[in-house]
Amino acid sequence: MTSAGALVQTQPDKKPTGPPEIPVDVFEHIVAYIVDMKDEGGDTCISCAQVCRSWYNVILKHTFRYLIITPGKCQQFCNLLDANPMIAQVTREVIFSGHPLFNICMRPNMVPWVDDALKMLEGRLPNVEAMRFACMHETGEISSLELFANLAKYSGVKRLEMVGHIAPLPLIFAYICAFPNLECLNLSAIEEFPHVPNLFKLKLDYPKPALKALRIKGVPFNTRVLLEWIAGTPSKDTLERVTLAIAGWSPGIAQTFLHKLGPALIYLDIKICEGTGLEGTDSEKEEHTPLNLQDCKHLKTLMLRTAIYEGTPSLLANLGAKTLQYLRFSVPPYEDSHCERYENLAMALDEVRFPPSFKGVQFICKGEYEKMGIKREKLGRIFQKFSLRYPISFIHSDDAKRFWFTT
């Protein structure tokens, strides 16, 4: 807030000066990188913004693309909008953030203050495309009907993220339906609020969404109910990108979900673990049944997380896509103890008959950038035979995280 406020107060002269000649697109990438530096980005941008008016406009655009609102702070942002109307034009995402405390009872109930913030910002942010609700809880004891009506007024919102959110599952469904043009949904670290007495029944007339991208990460509660609800919406015919990284469930849940999806699915990102086709601790027999991807006939990109685990060869044997272009593996930092499993993965890849459209394998590597060369060298030796057939490339996980919607 301090850096952002200082940026508004440091507008340079309107007449252009003579900064170093840098192509606009290159300068935009530089500024975007600086803004993402949490500790140093703010002060660095303030210094650069004083060079000339054109630099100031580019920096302002990236600094205020995310508007973070916390309880009691909305009025300060309204004052910023009054001081510089350009901020309203460049803001693309509004983040409502509570307090990430371990004691969920101390997190602010989102209905009162978010509702007030939505009313204060109504009509002032015409270009908002995304909303994120982080580290908050909703008990369901306070009627949220007015809140949903206010959310529905932001018809331009196409992406909804709920991170560290604590709420009854019916309310999660209600938030998803509140946005009329929602295309992307990201649920991460969602928990169900315990001991909810007499949860009111939401009577909403909003249509169910037709999602194009879905990401569910670390949402162990009622996973089957959540996926079945999504599969029962128009999303089953429109979903193009799905990411599933959920602990404490069996492959059968994902199998049923993927079976119901239509031919639109072109990107699938799943997490697998020891002895199963997916992350799972289910006691049912399906826990030991590898995931079958024969239903995903139009996949172009398949990403397998924690790819050294034993379920990978069986999963690769059940690929049904004739349009597959890229196979991606998210692997942990390389250790010599993993050598045998990487060799098993290499043998599994050698036996897979890839379609003519296949372009290669990409490893999404975790760990330090400095060790990328060592990892590339060791894995290169193990997958040398496969590399004679198809290209192999390495991408750092920090770079890959930014592009899950677009790559």
HELIX and SHEET records of a PDB file:
HELIX    1   1 THR A    2  VAL A    8  1                                   7    
HELIX    2   2 VAL A   24  VAL A   35  1                                  12    
HELIX    3   3 GLY A   41  ALA A   49  1                                   9    
HELIX    4   4 ARG A   53  THR A   63  1                                  11    
HELIX    5   5 CYS A   74  ALA A   83  1                                  10    
HELIX    6   6 MET A   86  VAL A   90  1                                   5    
HELIX    7   7 ILE A  104  MET A  106  5                                   3    
HELIX    8   8 MET A  110  LEU A  121  1                                  12    
HELIX    9   9 LEU A  145  ALA A  152  1                                   8    
HELIX   10  10 LEU A  169  ALA A  178  1                                  10    
HELIX   11  11 THR A  223  ALA A  231  1                                   9    
HELIX   12  12 PRO A  234  ASP A  237  5                                   4    
HELIX   13  13 PRO A  251  LYS A  260  1                                  10    
HELIX   14  14 LYS A  285  HIS A  288  5                                   4    
HELIX   15  15 GLY A  311  ALA A  317  1                                   7    
HELIX   16  16 ASP A  336  HIS A  338  5                                   3    
HELIX   17  17 CYS A  339  GLU A  351  1                                  13    
HELIX   18  18 TYR A  369  LYS A  371  5                                   3    
HELIX   19  19 MET A  372  ILE A  382  1                                  11    
HELIX   20  20 GLN A  384  SER A  387  1                                   4    
HELIX   21  21 SER A  397  LYS A  401  1                                   5    
SHEET    1   A12 TYR A  66  ILE A  69  0                                        
SHEET    2   A12 GLU A  93  SER A  97  1                                        
SHEET    3   A12 ALA A 130  ALA A 134  1                                        
SHEET    4   A12 ARG A 159  VAL A 163  1                                        
SHEET    5   A12 CYS A 184  SER A 188  1                                        
SHEET    6   A12 ALA A 213  LYS A 217  1                                        
SHEET    7   A12 ARG A 241  ALA A 245  1                                        
SHEET    8   A12 TYR A 267  LYS A 271  1                                        
SHEET    9   A12 THR A 301  ARG A 305  1                                        
SHEET   10   A12 TYR A 326  VAL A 331  1                                        
SHEET   11   A12 GLY A 360  CYS A 365  1                                        
SHEET   12   A12 ILE A 392  HIS A 396  1                                        
END                                                                             
